C-alpha cells in the first residue's frame, strides 16, 4: 500500500485520525478511481494520492475496496 505524506498543515494543526478511501481496482490490479468516504479533508488529499499508488493482485474483474490510512503526529 502507498504511504501518505503527513501534510505540513496537519502537523501545525496537530491533526490525527483515519481517512477511508474507496478504491476501484481494475482487473490488472491498478487503482482506477478513488473516493473519500471518511476523514478530515486536510488529510484526505494525501490519502488519495497514496491510494492511487497502491497496487493489488490482478483479478478476473474490476472490484471495489475500502482502505484506511492512519495519520498521527510523527
PDB file of N, CA, C, O and CB in Angstrom:
ATOM      1  N   UNK A   1       0.850  -1.175   0.000  1.00  0.00           N
ATOM      2  CA  UNK A   1       0.000   0.000   0.000  1.00  0.00           C
ATOM      3  C   UNK A   1       0.892   1.233   0.000  1.00  0.00           C
ATOM      4  O   UNK A   1       1.934   1.261   0.655  1.00  0.00           O
ATOM      5  CB  UNK A   1      -0.965   0.001   1.222  1.00  0.00           C
ATOM      6  N   UNK A   2       0.469   2.255  -0.745  1.00  0.00           N
ATOM      7  CA  UNK A   2       1.196   3.512  -0.749  1.00  0.00           C
ATOM      8  C   UNK A   2       1.200   4.127   0.646  1.00  0.00           C
ATOM      9  O   UNK A   2       0.310   3.867   1.455  1.00  0.00           O
ATOM     10  CB  UNK A   2       0.585   4.484  -1.764  1.00  0.00           C
ATOM     11  N   UNK A   3       2.206   4.939   0.910  1.00  0.00           N
ATOM     12  CA  UNK A   3       2.314   5.585   2.223  1.00  0.00           C
ATOM     13  C   UNK A   3       2.095   7.083   2.052  1.00  0.00           C
ATOM     14  O   UNK A   3       2.871   7.744   1.363  1.00  0.00           O
ATOM     15  CB  UNK A   3       3.705   5.298   2.885  1.00  0.00           C
ATOM     16  N   UNK A   4       1.039   7.632   2.676  1.00  0.00           N
ATOM     17  CA  UNK A   4       0.762   9.061   2.504  1.00  0.00           C
ATOM     18  C   UNK A   4       1.741   9.934   3.276  1.00  0.00           C
ATOM     19  O   UNK A   4       2.279   9.528   4.306  1.00  0.00           O
ATOM     20  CB  UNK A   4      -0.654   9.373   2.945  1.00  0.00           C
ATOM     21  N   UNK A   5       1.962  11.133   2.765  1.00  0.00           N
ATOM     22  CA  UNK A   5       2.748  12.144   3.476  1.00  0.00           C
ATOM     23  C   UNK A   5       1.859  12.769   4.546  1.00  0.00           C
ATOM     24  O   UNK A   5       0.649  12.902   4.362  1.00  0.00           O
ATOM     25  CB  UNK A   5       3.304  13.238   2.491  1.00  0.00           C
ATOM     26  N   UNK A   6       2.470  13.148   5.659  1.00  0.00           N
ATOM     27  CA  UNK A   6       1.737  13.851   6.713  1.00  0.00           C
ATOM     28  C   UNK A   6       1.847  15.337   6.379  1.00  0.00           C
ATOM     29  O   UNK A   6       2.917  15.919   6.559  1.00  0.00           O
ATOM     30  CB  UNK A   6       2.311  13.523   8.171  1.00  0.00           C
ATOM     31  N   UNK A   7       0.772  15.969   5.897  1.00  0.00           N
ATOM     32  CA  UNK A   7       0.847  17.362   5.428  1.00  0.00           C
ATOM     33  C   UNK A   7       1.334  18.329   6.507  1.00  0.00           C
ATOM     34  O   UNK A   7       1.040  18.167   7.691  1.00  0.00           O
ATOM     35  CB  UNK A   7      -0.513  17.810   4.930  1.00  0.00           C
ATOM     36  N   UNK A   8       2.089  19.344   6.062  1.00  0.00           N
ATOM     37  CA  UNK A   8       2.594  20.363   6.997  1.00  0.00           C
ATOM     38  C   UNK A   8       1.461  21.039   7.760  1.00  0.00           C
ATOM     39  O   UNK A   8       1.577  21.280   8.961  1.00  0.00           O
ATOM     40  CB  UNK A   8       3.410  21.418   6.244  1.00  0.00           C
ATOM     41  N   UNK A   9       0.366  21.345   7.066  1.00  0.00           N
ATOM     42  CA  UNK A   9      -0.774  21.979   7.732  1.00  0.00           C
ATOM     43  C   UNK A   9      -1.335  21.069   8.827  1.00  0.00           C
ATOM     44  O   UNK A   9      -1.716  21.544   9.897  1.00  0.00           O
ATOM     45  CB  UNK A   9      -1.875  22.321   6.706  1.00  0.00           C
ATOM     46  N   UNK A  10      -1.386  19.775   8.561  1.00  0.00           N
ATOM     47  CA  UNK A  10      -1.876  18.823   9.565  1.00  0.00           C
ATOM     48  C   UNK A  10      -0.957  18.812  10.782  1.00  0.00           C
ATOM     49  O   UNK A  10      -1.425  18.718  11.917  1.00  0.00           O
ATOM     50  CB  UNK A  10      -1.982  17.404   8.964  1.00  0.00           C
ATOM     51  N   UNK A  11       0.354  18.908  10.546  1.00  0.00           N
ATOM     52  CA  UNK A  11       1.310  18.967  11.670  1.00  0.00           C
ATOM     53  C   UNK A  11       1.063  20.216  12.509  1.00  0.00           C
ATOM     54  O   UNK A  11       1.018  20.156  13.737  1.00  0.00           O
ATOM     55  CB  UNK A  11       2.776  18.954  11.151  1.00  0.00           C
ATOM     56  N   UNK A  12       0.902  21.358  11.821  1.00  0.00           N
ATOM     57  CA  UNK A  12       0.694  22.623  12.526  1.00  0.00           C
ATOM     58  C   UNK A  12      -0.598  22.604  13.344  1.00  0.00           C
ATOM     59  O   UNK A  12      -0.655  23.152  14.445  1.00  0.00           O
ATOM     60  CB  UNK A  12       0.663  23.784  11.528  1.00  0.00           C
ATOM     61  N   UNK A  13      -1.630  21.966  12.793  1.00  0.00           N
ATOM     62  CA  UNK A  13      -2.925  21.900  13.473  1.00  0.00           C
ATOM     63  C   UNK A  13      -3.034  20.706  14.421  1.00  0.00           C
ATOM     64  O   UNK A  13      -4.043  20.533  15.104  1.00  0.00           O
ATOM     65  CB  UNK A  13      -4.037  21.836  12.450  1.00  0.00           C
ATOM     66  N   UNK A  14      -1.981  19.886  14.452  1.00  0.00           N
ATOM     67  CA  UNK A  14      -1.968  18.693  15.303  1.00  0.00           C
ATOM     68  C   UNK A  14      -3.100  17.720  14.938  1.00  0.00           C
ATOM     69  O   UNK A  14      -3.696  17.091  15.812  1.00  0.00           O
ATOM     70  CB  UNK A  14      -2.085  19.100  16.778  1.00  0.00           C
ATOM     71  N   UNK A  15      -3.383  17.608  13.646  1.00  0.00           N
ATOM     72  CA  UNK A  15      -4.457  16.722  13.187  1.00  0.00           C
ATOM     73  C   UNK A  15      -4.000  15.266  13.178  1.00  0.00           C
ATOM     74  O   UNK A  15      -2.903  14.942  12.725  1.00  0.00           O
ATOM     75  CB  UNK A  15      -4.929  17.134  11.786  1.00  0.00           C
ATOM     76  N   UNK A  16      -4.849  14.423  13.676  1.00  0.00           N
ATOM     77  CA  UNK A  16      -4.623  12.984  13.610  1.00  0.00           C
ATOM     78  C   UNK A  16      -5.945  12.346  13.209  1.00  0.00           C
ATOM     79  O   UNK A  16      -6.994  12.989  13.243  1.00  0.00           O
ATOM     80  CB  UNK A  16      -4.092  12.409  14.982  1.00  0.00           C
ATOM     81  N   UNK A  17      -5.884  11.093  12.835  1.00  0.00           N
ATOM     82  CA  UNK A  17      -7.122  10.396  12.518  1.00  0.00           C
ATOM     83  C   UNK A  17      -6.978   9.424  11.373  1.00  0.00           C
ATOM     84  O   UNK A  17      -5.882   9.176  10.871  1.00  0.00           O
ATOM     85  CB  UNK A  17      -8.190  11.379  12.197  1.00  0.00           C
ATOM     86  N   UNK A  18      -8.101   8.883  10.975  1.00  0.00           N
ATOM     87  CA  UNK A  18      -8.159   7.879   9.923  1.00  0.00           C
ATOM     88  C   UNK A  18      -8.914   8.462   8.733  1.00  0.00           C
ATOM     89  O   UNK A  18      -9.940   9.125   8.889  1.00  0.00           O
ATOM     90  CB  UNK A  18      -8.838   6.572  10.431  1.00  0.00           C
ATOM     91  N   UNK A  19      -8.383   8.197   7.547  1.00  0.00           N
ATOM     92  CA  UNK A  19      -9.077   8.562   6.310  1.00  0.00           C
ATOM     93  C   UNK A  19      -9.428   7.259   5.601  1.00  0.00           C
ATOM     94  O   UNK A  19      -8.575   6.393   5.404  1.00  0.00           O
ATOM     95  CB  UNK A  19      -8.190   9.508   5.390  1.00  0.00           C
ATOM     96  N   UNK A  20     -10.694   7.136   5.223  1.00  0.00           N
ATOM     97  CA  UNK A  20     -11.146   5.953   4.485  1.00  0.00           C
ATOM     98  C   UNK A  20     -11.337   6.340   3.027  1.00  0.00           C
ATOM     99  O   UNK A  20     -11.997   7.328   2.704  1.00  0.00           O
ATOM    100  CB  UNK A  20     -12.471   5.374   5.089  1.00  0.00           C
ATOM    101  N   UNK A  21     -10.742   5.535   2.158  1.00  0.00           N
ATOM    102  CA  UNK A  21     -10.806   5.769   0.723  1.00  0.00           C
ATOM    103  C   UNK A  21     -11.393   4.533   0.050  1.00  0.00           C
ATOM    104  O   UNK A  21     -10.916   3.417   0.252  1.00  0.00           O
ATOM    105  CB  UNK A  21      -9.402   6.104   0.146  1.00  0.00           C
ATOM    106  N   UNK A  22     -12.438   4.750  -0.755  1.00  0.00           N
ATOM    107  CA  UNK A  22     -12.952   3.657  -1.576  1.00  0.00           C
ATOM    108  C   UNK A  22     -12.172   3.684  -2.885  1.00  0.00           C
ATOM    109  O   UNK A  22     -12.111   4.713  -3.558  1.00  0.00           O
ATOM    110  CB  UNK A  22     -14.511   3.787  -1.822  1.00  0.00           C
ATOM    111  N   UNK A  23     -11.580   2.552  -3.241  1.00  0.00           N
ATOM    112  CA  UNK A  23     -10.815   2.455  -4.476  1.00  0.00           C
ATOM    113  C   UNK A  23     -11.502   1.492  -5.432  1.00  0.00           C
ATOM    114  O   UNK A  23     -12.043   0.465  -5.022  1.00  0.00           O
ATOM    115  CB  UNK A  23      -9.369   1.999  -4.192  1.00  0.00           C
ATOM    116  N   UNK A  24     -11.471   1.837  -6.696  1.00  0.00           N
ATOM    117  CA  UNK A  24     -11.926   0.929  -7.745  1.00  0.00           C
ATOM    118  C   UNK A  24     -10.666   0.365  -8.378  1.00  0.00           C
ATOM    119  O   UNK A  24      -9.817   1.106  -8.873  1.00  0.00           O
ATOM    120  CB  UNK A  24     -12.855   1.657  -8.815  1.00  0.00           C
ATOM    121  N   UNK A  25     -10.557  -0.960  -8.356  1.00  0.00           N
ATOM    122  CA  UNK A  25      -9.356  -1.655  -8.800  1.00  0.00           C
ATOM    123  C   UNK A  25      -9.669  -2.377 -10.109  1.00  0.00           C
ATOM    124  O   UNK A  25     -10.617  -3.158 -10.187  1.00  0.00           O
ATOM    125  CB  UNK A  25      -8.849  -2.656  -7.713  1.00  0.00           C
ATOM    126  N   UNK A  26      -8.867  -2.109 -11.126  1.00  0.00           N
ATOM    127  CA  UNK A  26      -9.037  -2.773 -12.408  1.00  0.00           C
ATOM    128  C   UNK A  26      -8.593  -4.225 -12.329  1.00  0.00           C
ATOM    129  O   UNK A  26      -7.942  -4.630 -11.365  1.00  0.00           O
ATOM    130  CB  UNK A  26      -8.259  -2.040 -13.494  1.00  0.00           C
ATOM    131  N   UNK A  27      -8.941  -5.001 -13.331  1.00  0.00           N
ATOM    132  CA  UNK A  27      -8.555  -6.413 -13.385  1.00  0.00           C
ATOM    133  C   UNK A  27      -7.030  -6.570 -13.387  1.00  0.00           C
ATOM    134  O   UNK A  27      -6.514  -7.625 -13.018  1.00  0.00           O
ATOM    135  CB  UNK A  27      -9.157  -7.083 -14.635  1.00  0.00           C
ATOM    136  N   UNK A  28      -6.313  -5.521 -13.802  1.00  0.00           N
ATOM    137  CA  UNK A  28      -4.844  -5.575 -13.824  1.00  0.00           C
ATOM    138  C   UNK A  28      -4.228  -5.301 -12.448  1.00  0.00           C
ATOM    139  O   UNK A  28      -3.008  -5.379 -12.302  1.00  0.00           O
ATOM    140  CB  UNK A  28      -4.303  -4.568 -14.836  1.00  0.00           C
ATOM    141  N   UNK A  29      -5.050  -4.978 -11.429  1.00  0.00           N
ATOM    142  CA  UNK A  29      -4.562  -4.721 -10.083  1.00  0.00           C
ATOM    143  C   UNK A  29      -4.238  -3.261  -9.812  1.00  0.00           C
ATOM    144  O   UNK A  29      -3.847  -2.917  -8.697  1.00  0.00           O
ATOM    145  CB  UNK A  29      -3.357  -5.541  -9.832  1.00  0.00           C
ATOM    146  N   UNK A  30      -4.388  -2.409 -10.792  1.00  0.00           N
ATOM    147  CA  UNK A  30      -4.094  -0.979 -10.612  1.00  0.00           C
ATOM    148  C   UNK A  30      -5.365  -0.217 -10.220  1.00  0.00           C
ATOM    149  O   UNK A  30      -6.462  -0.523 -10.688  1.00  0.00           O
ATOM    150  CB  UNK A  30      -3.487  -0.378 -11.912  1.00  0.00           C
ATOM    151  N   UNK A  31      -5.186   0.777  -9.353  1.00  0.00           N
ATOM    152  CA  UNK A  31      -6.313   1.599  -8.902  1.00  0.00           C
ATOM    153  C   UNK A  31      -6.731   2.525 -10.042  1.00  0.00           C
ATOM    154  O   UNK A  31      -5.908   3.254 -10.596  1.00  0.00           O
ATOM    155  CB  UNK A  31      -5.938   2.423  -7.621  1.00  0.00           C
ATOM    156  N   UNK A  32      -8.017   2.489 -10.383  1.00  0.00           N
ATOM    157  CA  UNK A  32      -8.550   3.308 -11.466  1.00  0.00           C
ATOM    158  C   UNK A  32      -9.184   4.595 -10.946  1.00  0.00           C
ATOM    159  O   UNK A  32      -9.064   5.649 -11.571  1.00  0.00           O
ATOM    160  CB  UNK A  32      -9.571   2.516 -12.265  1.00  0.00           C
ATOM    161  N   UNK A  33      -9.867   4.503  -9.787  1.00  0.00           N
ATOM    162  CA  UNK A  33     -10.560   5.660  -9.215  1.00  0.00           C
ATOM    163  C   UNK A  33     -10.489   5.597  -7.693  1.00  0.00           C
ATOM    164  O   UNK A  33     -10.344   4.529  -7.099  1.00  0.00           O
ATOM    165  CB  UNK A  33     -12.040   5.712  -9.691  1.00  0.00           C
ATOM    166  N   UNK A  34     -10.594   6.771  -7.085  1.00  0.00           N
ATOM    167  CA  UNK A  34     -10.662   6.859  -5.625  1.00  0.00           C
ATOM    168  C   UNK A  34     -11.826   7.759  -5.241  1.00  0.00           C
ATOM    169  O   UNK A  34     -12.245   8.626  -6.007  1.00  0.00           O
ATOM    170  CB  UNK A  34      -9.325   7.397  -5.028  1.00  0.00           C
ATOM    171  N   UNK A  35     -12.336   7.532  -4.034  1.00  0.00           N
ATOM    172  CA  UNK A  35     -13.414   8.367  -3.496  1.00  0.00           C
ATOM    173  C   UNK A  35     -13.266   8.381  -1.976  1.00  0.00           C
ATOM    174  O   UNK A  35     -13.262   7.331  -1.335  1.00  0.00           O
ATOM    175  CB  UNK A  35     -14.841   7.833  -3.930  1.00  0.00           C
ATOM    176  N   UNK A  36     -13.145   9.579  -1.407  1.00  0.00           N
ATOM    177  CA  UNK A  36     -13.027   9.708   0.048  1.00  0.00           C
ATOM    178  C   UNK A  36     -14.383   9.405   0.677  1.00  0.00           C
ATOM    179  O   UNK A  36     -15.392  10.003   0.303  1.00  0.00           O
ATOM    180  CB  UNK A  36     -12.531  11.136   0.454  1.00  0.00           C
ATOM    181  N   UNK A  37     -14.406   8.472   1.635  1.00  0.00           N
ATOM    182  CA  UNK A  37     -15.658   8.135   2.314  1.00  0.00           C
ATOM    183  C   UNK A  37     -15.625   8.512   3.793  1.00  0.00           C
ATOM    184  O   UNK A  37     -16.617   8.328   4.498  1.00  0.00           O
ATOM    185  CB  UNK A  37     -15.947   6.649   2.168  1.00  0.00           C
ATOM    186  N   UNK A  38     -14.497   9.037   4.268  1.00  0.00           N
ATOM    187  CA  UNK A  38     -14.433   9.479   5.654  1.00  0.00           C
ATOM    188  C   UNK A  38     -13.064  10.018   5.997  1.00  0.00           C
ATOM    189  O   UNK A  38     -12.050   9.529   5.500  1.00  0.00           O
ATOM    190  CB  UNK A  38     -14.789   8.345   6.589  1.00  0.00           C
ATOM    191  N   UNK A  39     -13.037  11.027   6.849  1.00  0.00           N
ATOM    192  CA  UNK A  39     -11.771  11.577   7.315  1.00  0.00           C
ATOM    193  C   UNK A  39     -11.689  13.079   7.076  1.00  0.00           C
ATOM    194  O   UNK A  39     -12.491  13.649   6.336  1.00  0.00           O
ATOM    195  CB  UNK A  39     -10.612  10.880   6.626  1.00  0.00           C
ATOM    196  N   UNK A  40     -10.714  13.705   7.712  1.00  0.00           N
ATOM    197  CA  UNK A  40     -10.514  15.147   7.634  1.00  0.00           C
ATOM    198  C   UNK A  40     -10.029  15.538   6.236  1.00  0.00           C
ATOM    199  O   UNK A  40      -9.135  14.884   5.699  1.00  0.00           O
ATOM    200  CB  UNK A  40      -9.506  15.614   8.708  1.00  0.00           C
ATOM    201  N   UNK A  41     -10.597  16.586   5.637  1.00  0.00           N
ATOM    202  CA  UNK A  41     -10.217  16.998   4.278  1.00  0.00           C
ATOM    203  C   UNK A  41      -8.728  17.314   4.104  1.00  0.00           C
ATOM    204  O   UNK A  41      -8.169  17.068   3.035  1.00  0.00           O
ATOM    205  CB  UNK A  41     -11.016  18.201   3.887  1.00  0.00           C
ATOM    206  N   UNK A  42      -8.083  17.854   5.137  1.00  0.00           N
ATOM    207  CA  UNK A  42      -6.655  18.175   5.036  1.00  0.00           C
ATOM    208  C   UNK A  42      -5.837  16.893   4.853  1.00  0.00           C
ATOM    209  O   UNK A  42      -4.823  16.897   4.154  1.00  0.00           O
ATOM    210  CB  UNK A  42      -6.177  18.946   6.298  1.00  0.00           C
ATOM    211  N   UNK A  43      -6.270  15.815   5.471  1.00  0.00           N
ATOM    212  CA  UNK A  43      -5.571  14.535   5.369  1.00  0.00           C
ATOM    213  C   UNK A  43      -5.998  13.742   4.132  1.00  0.00           C
ATOM    214  O   UNK A  43      -5.224  12.941   3.607  1.00  0.00           O
ATOM    215  CB  UNK A  43      -5.818  13.707   6.622  1.00  0.00           C
ATOM    216  N   UNK A  44      -7.213  13.962   3.675  1.00  0.00           N
ATOM    217  CA  UNK A  44      -7.791  13.156   2.599  1.00  0.00           C
ATOM    218  C   UNK A  44      -7.014  13.262   1.292  1.00  0.00           C
ATOM    219  O   UNK A  44      -6.866  12.264   0.586  1.00  0.00           O
ATOM    220  CB  UNK A  44      -9.220  13.567   2.366  1.00  0.00           C
ATOM    221  N   UNK A  45      -6.523  14.429   0.959  1.00  0.00           N
ATOM    222  CA  UNK A  45      -5.803  14.621  -0.296  1.00  0.00           C
ATOM    223  C   UNK A  45      -4.578  13.713  -0.378  1.00  0.00           C
ATOM    224  O   UNK A  45      -4.346  13.064  -1.397  1.00  0.00           O
ATOM    225  CB  UNK A  45      -5.382  16.083  -0.446  1.00  0.00           C
ATOM    226  N   UNK A  46      -3.801  13.673   0.696  1.00  0.00           N
ATOM    227  CA  UNK A  46      -2.610  12.822   0.716  1.00  0.00           C
ATOM    228  C   UNK A  46      -2.983  11.340   0.723  1.00  0.00           C
ATOM    229  O   UNK A  46      -2.286  10.518   0.128  1.00  0.00           O
ATOM    230  CB  UNK A  46      -1.746  13.150   1.937  1.00  0.00           C
ATOM    231  N   UNK A  47      -4.067  11.007   1.389  1.00  0.00           N
ATOM    232  CA  UNK A  47      -4.521   9.613   1.411  1.00  0.00           C
ATOM    233  C   UNK A  47      -4.927   9.167   0.008  1.00  0.00           C
ATOM    234  O   UNK A  47      -4.633   8.043  -0.400  1.00  0.00           O
ATOM    235  CB  UNK A  47      -5.705   9.439   2.393  1.00  0.00           C
ATOM    236  N   UNK A  48      -5.601  10.045  -0.724  1.00  0.00           N
ATOM    237  CA  UNK A  48      -5.991   9.703  -2.099  1.00  0.00           C
ATOM    238  C   UNK A  48      -4.764   9.491  -2.986  1.00  0.00           C
ATOM    239  O   UNK A  48      -4.738   8.568  -3.801  1.00  0.00           O
ATOM    240  CB  UNK A  48      -6.883  10.809  -2.694  1.00  0.00           C
ATOM    241  N   UNK A  49      -3.754  10.336  -2.832  1.00  0.00           N
ATOM    242  CA  UNK A  49      -2.520  10.161  -3.617  1.00  0.00           C
ATOM    243  C   UNK A  49      -1.894   8.805  -3.321  1.00  0.00           C
ATOM    244  O   UNK A  49      -1.473   8.099  -4.237  1.00  0.00           O
ATOM    245  CB  UNK A  49      -1.508  11.294  -3.312  1.00  0.00           C
ATOM    246  N   UNK A  50      -1.830   8.441  -2.046  1.00  0.00           N
ATOM    247  CA  UNK A  50      -1.243   7.156  -1.669  1.00  0.00           C
ATOM    248  C   UNK A  50      -2.081   5.995  -2.198  1.00  0.00           C
ATOM    249  O   UNK A  50      -1.538   4.981  -2.634  1.00  0.00           O
ATOM    250  CB  UNK A  50      -1.109   7.057  -0.143  1.00  0.00           C
ATOM    251  N   UNK A  51      -3.396   6.146  -2.160  1.00  0.00           N
ATOM    252  CA  UNK A  51      -4.282   5.093  -2.660  1.00  0.00           C
ATOM    253  C   UNK A  51      -4.056   4.863  -4.150  1.00  0.00           C
ATOM    254  O   UNK A  51      -4.066   3.719  -4.604  1.00  0.00           O
ATOM    255  CB  UNK A  51      -5.755   5.455  -2.396  1.00  0.00           C
ATOM    256  N   UNK A  52      -3.854   5.931  -4.914  1.00  0.00           N
ATOM    257  CA  UNK A  52      -3.626   5.803  -6.356  1.00  0.00           C
ATOM    258  C   UNK A  52      -2.325   5.065  -6.663  1.00  0.00           C
ATOM    259  O   UNK A  52      -2.195   4.467  -7.731  1.00  0.00           O
ATOM    260  CB  UNK A  52      -3.604   7.182  -7.009  1.00  0.00           C
ATOM    261  N   UNK A  53      -1.365   5.097  -5.749  1.00  0.00           N
ATOM    262  CA  UNK A  53      -0.076   4.425  -5.957  1.00  0.00           C
ATOM    263  C   UNK A  53      -0.090   2.965  -5.502  1.00  0.00           C
ATOM    264  O   UNK A  53       0.870   2.230  -5.734  1.00  0.00           O
ATOM    265  CB  UNK A  53       1.019   5.172  -5.219  1.00  0.00           C
ATOM    266  N   UNK A  54      -1.166   2.554  -4.863  1.00  0.00           N
ATOM    267  CA  UNK A  54      -1.268   1.198  -4.357  1.00  0.00           C
ATOM    268  C   UNK A  54      -1.579   0.237  -5.493  1.00  0.00           C
ATOM    269  O   UNK A  54      -2.392   0.535  -6.368  1.00  0.00           O
ATOM    270  CB  UNK A  54      -2.340   1.106  -3.266  1.00  0.00           C
ATOM    271  N   UNK A  55      -0.920  -0.926  -5.473  1.00  0.00           N
ATOM    272  CA  UNK A  55      -1.201  -1.963  -6.463  1.00  0.00           C
ATOM    273  C   UNK A  55      -1.725  -3.195  -5.751  1.00  0.00           C
ATOM    274  O   UNK A  55      -1.273  -3.537  -4.658  1.00  0.00           O
ATOM    275  CB  UNK A  55       0.064  -2.304  -7.296  1.00  0.00           C
ATOM    276  N   UNK A  56      -2.674  -3.850  -6.376  1.00  0.00           N
ATOM    277  CA  UNK A  56      -3.298  -5.052  -5.838  1.00  0.00           C
ATOM    278  C   UNK A  56      -3.001  -6.227  -6.760  1.00  0.00           C
ATOM    279  O   UNK A  56      -2.498  -6.049  -7.870  1.00  0.00           O
ATOM    280  CB  UNK A  56      -4.828  -4.857  -5.669  1.00  0.00           C
ATOM    281  N   UNK A  57      -3.315  -7.421  -6.292  1.00  0.00           N
ATOM    282  CA  UNK A  57      -3.178  -8.613  -7.124  1.00  0.00           C
ATOM    283  C   UNK A  57      -4.167  -8.514  -8.282  1.00  0.00           C
ATOM    284  O   UNK A  57      -5.318  -8.130  -8.073  1.00  0.00           O
ATOM    285  CB  UNK A  57      -3.416  -9.915  -6.292  1.00  0.00           C
ATOM    286  N   UNK A  58      -3.742  -8.855  -9.500  1.00  0.00           N
ATOM    287  CA  UNK A  58      -4.695  -8.875 -10.616  1.00  0.00           C
ATOM    288  C   UNK A  58      -5.824  -9.860 -10.326  1.00  0.00           C
ATOM    289  O   UNK A  58      -5.631 -10.842  -9.608  1.00  0.00           O
ATOM    290  CB  UNK A  58      -3.981  -9.250 -11.941  1.00  0.00           C
ATOM    291  N   UNK A  59      -6.995  -9.595 -10.883  1.00  0.00           N
ATOM    292  CA  UNK A  59      -8.147 -10.455 -10.667  1.00  0.00           C
ATOM    293  C   UNK A  59      -8.956 -10.608 -11.940  1.00  0.00           C
ATOM    294  O   UNK A  59      -8.611 -10.034 -12.973  1.00  0.00           O
ATOM    295  CB  UNK A  59      -9.021  -9.905  -9.552  1.00  0.00           C
ATOM    296  N   UNK A  60     -10.020 -11.370 -11.869  1.00  0.00           N
ATOM    297  CA  UNK A  60     -10.816 -11.633 -13.069  1.00  0.00           C
ATOM    298  C   UNK A  60     -11.684 -10.452 -13.517  1.00  0.00           C
ATOM    299  O   UNK A  60     -12.127 -10.407 -14.665  1.00  0.00           O
ATOM    300  CB  UNK A  60     -11.693 -12.819 -12.827  1.00  0.00           C
ATOM    301  N   UNK A  61     -11.930  -9.487 -12.604  1.00  0.00           N
ATOM    302  CA  UNK A  61     -12.792  -8.363 -12.971  1.00  0.00           C
ATOM    303  C   UNK A  61     -12.475  -7.160 -12.092  1.00  0.00           C
ATOM    304  O   UNK A  61     -11.708  -7.260 -11.135  1.00  0.00           O
ATOM    305  CB  UNK A  61     -14.288  -8.749 -12.844  1.00  0.00           C
ATOM    306  N   UNK A  62     -13.076  -6.025 -12.429  1.00  0.00           N
ATOM    307  CA  UNK A  62     -12.938  -4.799 -11.638  1.00  0.00           C
ATOM    308  C   UNK A  62     -13.630  -4.986 -10.295  1.00  0.00           C
ATOM    309  O   UNK A  62     -14.713  -5.567 -10.229  1.00  0.00           O
ATOM    310  CB  UNK A  62     -13.532  -3.574 -12.395  1.00  0.00           C
ATOM    311  N   UNK A  63     -13.011  -4.500  -9.228  1.00  0.00           N
ATOM    312  CA  UNK A  63     -13.595  -4.608  -7.891  1.00  0.00           C
ATOM    313  C   UNK A  63     -13.440  -3.275  -7.151  1.00  0.00           C
ATOM    314  O   UNK A  63     -12.710  -2.384  -7.586  1.00  0.00           O
ATOM    315  CB  UNK A  63     -12.926  -5.764  -7.088  1.00  0.00           C
ATOM    316  N   UNK A  64     -14.139  -3.168  -6.034  1.00  0.00           N
ATOM    317  CA  UNK A  64     -14.014  -2.001  -5.158  1.00  0.00           C
ATOM    318  C   UNK A  64     -13.638  -2.468  -3.758  1.00  0.00           C
ATOM    319  O   UNK A  64     -14.086  -3.518  -3.298  1.00  0.00           O
ATOM    320  CB  UNK A  64     -15.335  -1.176  -5.129  1.00  0.00           C
ATOM    321  N   UNK A  65     -12.824  -1.685  -3.099  1.00  0.00           N
ATOM    322  CA  UNK A  65     -12.393  -1.958  -1.727  1.00  0.00           C
ATOM    323  C   UNK A  65     -12.343  -0.637  -0.973  1.00  0.00           C
ATOM    324  O   UNK A  65     -12.240   0.434  -1.571  1.00  0.00           O
ATOM    325  CB  UNK A  65     -10.999  -2.679  -1.695  1.00  0.00           C
ATOM    326  N   UNK A  66     -12.417  -0.733   0.353  1.00  0.00           N
ATOM    327  CA  UNK A  66     -12.204   0.436   1.218  1.00  0.00           C
ATOM    328  C   UNK A  66     -10.858   0.211   1.907  1.00  0.00           C
ATOM    329  O   UNK A  66     -10.624  -0.836   2.510  1.00  0.00           O
ATOM    330  CB  UNK A  66     -13.393   0.629   2.281  1.00  0.00           C
ATOM    331  N   UNK A  67      -9.984   1.203   1.808  1.00  0.00           N
ATOM    332  CA  UNK A  67      -8.714   1.119   2.525  1.00  0.00           C
ATOM    333  C   UNK A  67      -8.632   2.294   3.489  1.00  0.00           C
ATOM    334  O   UNK A  67      -9.199   3.358   3.242  1.00  0.00           O
ATOM    335  CB  UNK A  67      -7.500   1.115   1.539  1.00  0.00           C
ATOM    336  N   UNK A  68      -7.920   2.086   4.586  1.00  0.00           N
ATOM    337  CA  UNK A  68      -7.792   3.106   5.628  1.00  0.00           C
ATOM    338  C   UNK A  68      -6.340   3.550   5.755  1.00  0.00           C
ATOM    339  O   UNK A  68      -5.416   2.738   5.696  1.00  0.00           O
ATOM    340  CB  UNK A  68      -8.310   2.575   6.982  1.00  0.00           C
ATOM    341  N   UNK A  69      -6.163   4.838   5.927  1.00  0.00           N
ATOM    342  CA  UNK A  69      -4.853   5.416   6.191  1.00  0.00           C
ATOM    343  C   UNK A  69      -4.924   6.108   7.542  1.00  0.00           C
ATOM    344  O   UNK A  69      -5.797   6.943   7.778  1.00  0.00           O
ATOM    345  CB  UNK A  69      -4.419   6.412   5.059  1.00  0.00           C
ATOM    346  N   UNK A  70      -4.002   5.756   8.423  1.00  0.00           N
ATOM    347  CA  UNK A  70      -3.969   6.350   9.767  1.00  0.00           C
ATOM    348  C   UNK A  70      -2.889   7.421   9.817  1.00  0.00           C
ATOM    349  O   UNK A  70      -1.737   7.190   9.450  1.00  0.00           O
ATOM    350  CB  UNK A  70      -3.712   5.263  10.858  1.00  0.00           C
ATOM    351  N   UNK A  71      -3.292   8.594  10.279  1.00  0.00           N
ATOM    352  CA  UNK A  71      -2.375   9.717  10.418  1.00  0.00           C
ATOM    353  C   UNK A  71      -2.210  10.041  11.895  1.00  0.00           C
ATOM    354  O   UNK A  71      -3.174  10.038  12.661  1.00  0.00           O
ATOM    355  CB  UNK A  71      -2.884  10.956   9.632  1.00  0.00           C
ATOM    356  N   UNK A  72      -0.998  10.314  12.270  1.00  0.00           N
ATOM    357  CA  UNK A  72      -0.711  10.718  13.644  1.00  0.00           C
ATOM    358  C   UNK A  72       0.527  11.582  13.645  1.00  0.00           C
ATOM    359  O   UNK A  72       1.260  11.609  12.657  1.00  0.00           O
ATOM    360  CB  UNK A  72      -0.527   9.489  14.572  1.00  0.00           C
ATOM    361  N   UNK A  73       0.774  12.279  14.718  1.00  0.00           N
ATOM    362  CA  UNK A  73       1.965  13.118  14.788  1.00  0.00           C
ATOM    363  C   UNK A  73       3.189  12.208  14.761  1.00  0.00           C
ATOM    364  O   UNK A  73       3.244  11.194  15.457  1.00  0.00           O
ATOM    365  CB  UNK A  73       1.955  14.019  16.071  1.00  0.00           C
ATOM    366  N   UNK A  74       4.155  12.586  13.957  1.00  0.00           N
ATOM    367  CA  UNK A  74       5.329  11.736  13.751  1.00  0.00           C
ATOM    368  C   UNK A  74       6.584  12.471  14.101  1.00  0.00           C
ATOM    369  O   UNK A  74       7.677  11.915  13.991  1.00  0.00           O
ATOM    370  CB  UNK A  74       5.403  11.246  12.319  1.00  0.00           C
TER     371      UNK A  74
END
